[in-house]
Amino acid sequence: MNIDALELLIKAHVTGEESFFEKGIEVLAQEEEEKGNPENARRIREALKYRAYMHRPEDYGVKNNEN
Amino acid sequence: MYEHILKPLKIRKKIVRNRLVAAPEVPFALSDDHPRMTEAFMEHFIRKAEGGFGMVMMSGLCFAPSRKSGDGASFDIWEYENTKRLAEFIDRMHSKGSLVLFEDIPGLMFEYNDYSVMGEKGFGMGPFPEDFIKDKIPVTKEILEEIAEKYAVVAKRLLKLGADGMILMTGPAGIDFLSPISNKRSDEFGGSLENRTRFLRMVLSKIRETVKDDMIIYLRTSVSLDEDDFGIDDEIEMCRSLEGLIDIAEVSLRNPHQTKPWEINELIGMPNDHMPELRTHQVVKQIKAAEIPMHISTIGALQDPEIIEDILAKDEADIVAMARGAIADPDLPKKLYENRAKDIIPCIRCYRCVDTPLRDRCTVNPTMGRAHYLEKPVLLSEEKRLKVAIIGGGPAGIEAAIIASKRGHKVTLYEKEEHLGGRLMYADVMPFKHSTKKFKQYLLDHLYEADTDIRLNTNVTRDLLLKEKFDKVIIAIGADCKDLNVKGSEKAIQAADIYEKGLEVIGDVVIIGGGTTGCETAVYLGELGHKVTILTRGEKLCRNTHVEYMRSILYPLQQLSNVEVVYFAQIKEIRDDEVIYEKEGQELSVKADTAILSVGFRERCDEALDLWLDGIETQIIGDCREAKDLLAAIGSGYDAAMNL
């Protein structure tokens, strides 16, 4: 993975600040665009909408296979 | 220098040599059947005192006079033999310069297990199921007064034995009248905050009256971020009402949603890499800023000395407590005194130390729970130093090389790839493995510092080993990924190859295998926007790991709306763009631009035996002997180097 993007994504996990995640994802998406892979870039940008758990780790009770 | 960390603190008649506290824990497996305080148990805590912690805390004493020793792995402090050992333990802790405090877990309250202390609902640890409390006897004011008196008796006992302090825990497993969610009493012990803290004040008043200035009283409270629960403002108001009664308030977070009282949610109190750093401390510093009239202790995956120094320098806390961090490296304070912060072994927050009731072990510290019989790796005399070959630059091989070099052996480490790290390479790629990444870097830094001859891109043969005339050989060549015996399996890539070989993943992904690697890969790719389907033949995910770590993976997995799981799926065929599987007698398919195999590992035993040389003592270690986890790899590397 692009090292700048990885650092930003790690920062997102460490600080819990979503803006780092957004920046990291954008670095990856732009890289894909530069490589001529617009579909990959679109898919990567979509990652933002799938992931909202950073803000509520207090809901950490999980059950295995109960859904 | 870490001047704020290493600054002493006077609390009543006690001097704490620095601001670092080894937080309470109960290494269950280290006690015997009685249970009695074994040498293993003592040594586990003494290592932390030796390592320089200002205060070392121990849990697992049985405070209740009428309770039988053994319940909840507790030591009955009223039994003669235990008392003798406890006195010896305290003396040994003092001889190393640490203060020693004892925690009331399982709580004295548990003596009253037949009663429903909370009235309608709950005993002490959140809401109880109705059938659990239906036959309970309501606890009257008289009984609560009796309990408070008993705490005073316990305090007197501990004081006589030489303890420096007593720890009371509210919240899960302790005196939990605080939460309005669990406390439904309608008398003077329920309702308003003043009422809900009344019993705690009763207990603390009795203890303080007994111990006067001769013991530290340390109160552990967990606050909730749920606005209906005991929160930050409540904590501040409560602490103000406890002025003069307690000396230190430690605050952690509680999970308001736990449904079973005995199911303490470890994850909120013990953060992992999926949670933001300093989450608990953000709460603690608000309480400290409110200028409560006692010292405040912060906790929650704090181990980095730079962060701790910063917290103390900014006056956001007076003391920093750590449990897992102290297990990973009991010598942490000593390393700060000696200006060797880079040598601190990073905790990877894997929960192995708290989640193995039968074997208390630490992934990164192979001496944890074994300190009473392991020797320390000291430099050997010249004539005992050997020429050693270590084959394989994964975690087992690297650990073996570091320890062997530390003992003075002349080590050559061979690795067939162009980089070191082996299976740990995933930590360089997965953003939520940042603690493991630090540990990997720790290993590499110490390997490079050691006087080790590292040879990359080298395929080792018996001829090479013979030519170099090694005295001893350690083989740590790891494991191979297992293949799946189905049509089209060659179209799939191995999960490990994404991290180790940088293989590209495109489009919609199907992961075959619901073990830890499969699930972590799903989280990693899901976070990058791939639509991921896990196909698992079983009924549960992550069966190959322990419950706390499993939860830490499953939480993000379940939150990612682009990740799906199909249970009881039998794989039939892997095609170019789909995977065919059978479930409940039906043949189904799922789109797969990339199919990923994660069905386990196969030991490279035969390859290891091919390198065996008659007449040269050889050890086969790590995944090539038995494909297990990082804990086993690091432990076998350490042991092999000590056996040289």
Interface residues (C-beta under 8 A of the other chain):
Chain A: M1 L6 L9 I10 A12 H13 V14 T15 G16 E17 G24 I25 L28 E39 N40 R43 I44 R45 E46 A47 K49 Y50 R51 A52 Y53 M54 P57 E58 D59 Y60 G61 V62 N64 N65 N67
Chain B: S224 L225 D226 L253 N255 P256 H257 Q258 T259 N265 L267 I268 P271 D273 H274 M275 P276 E277 R279 D428 V429 P431 F432 H434 K437 I506 G507 G526 E527 L528 G529 H530 E539 K540 L541 C542 M550 R551 L554 Y555 P556 Q558 Q559 L560 S561 N562 Y567
